[in-house]
Amino acid sequence: MSELKKIADSFGRVHDYLRISLTDRCNLRCTYCMPAEGIVLREKSEFMTSEEIIEIASTFVEMGVKKIRLTGGEPLIKKDIVNILTRLSQLPIELTLTTNAVLVDKYIDTFKNIGIKSLNVSLDSLKPERMNAISRRVYFDRIMANINLLIDSEMDIKLNVVLMKGINDDEILDFIEYTKVNKVDVRFIEFMPFSGNGWDRSKMVSLQEIINVANEQFMSIQKLEEKANSTARNYRVNGYAGTFGVISTVTNPFCDSCNRIRLTADGKLKNCLFSADESDLLTQLRTGKDIIPVIQSAVASKKEKLAGMDSFETEQGKEIFSRNRSMISIGG
């Protein structure tokens, strides 16, 4: 790889992990992700076509990207998803996706055929009525059946649980106990601030609170070695088939080792999940211009930590994240 094409910021962090949002639409309406009033639906022409997704992704791979995760909204509702998956799987990368699992049974054979070995699944409660309330849809039974299908297929499954105080924080032990016989990685995620989700710190369950709850119940918790660029601190109860971890973006951010960049469904590059600044790759591509300099410039301007915020709760922090998109339109 040429140094000219390398994707690095001014702090020496090399970015080789690209998350591509295929759509900002979803078949769920999770409270922490989508504003209660929904989002404004835009013209199809404002979003990347399948061909544009492949072309932009291929450019990133030429620049050293080694892993691509497809997100949404819900990526599996994207028209032409099988073609997109198949063509991306032919690139020299690790390909994976984040899904709510509602449609997994429809595409499980595609995953197997093209070599997808891992999936992240969003699951915020093990209680049917509560999960349906959080997601504002009634799909719990289908989601759990599809998670079991993935487990039976021996895929590497991460269950993403956004913890919210007074909503689902009483299920921490239930989720850890779920790993006793199920070979999955449960990942508790601190509730993060985005436009329209009503965040404040009092609603957040921190890393330390989660670990305190776990330690009170389980006497033999093993801290696992952290992989390079890992976003989670991972643990295992001795003798359990699966593991659990905590993604502590708010209380213990992992910015110093960040290697991630995000491409929104309308072709905007975000160098940080919390940054309100975006670089327009899609217009650049459609006008026949080289997108590589735009990518390099965008990543080079990345702030050292949390899009330059000193805290989510200062006036400066509130101003930055108030200008950011809702989670649904960024991509998970």
Secondary structure, 3 states (H helix, E strand, C coil): CCHHHCCECCCCCECCEEEEECCCCCCCCCCCCCCCCCCCCCCHHHCCCHHHHHHHHHHHHHCCCCEEEEECCCHHHCCCHHHHHHHHHCCCCEEEEEECCCCHHHHHHHHHHHCCCEEEEECCCCCHHHHHHHHCCCCHHHHHHHHHHHHHCCCEEEEEEEEECCCCHHHHHHHHHHCCCCCCEEEEEECCCCCCCCCCHHHECCHHHHHHHHHHHCCCEEECCCCCCCCCEEEEECCCCCEEEEECCCCCCCHHHCCEEEECCCCEEECCCCCCCCEEHHHHHHCCCCCHHHHHHHHHCCCCCHHHCCCCCCHHHHHHHHHCCCHHHHCC
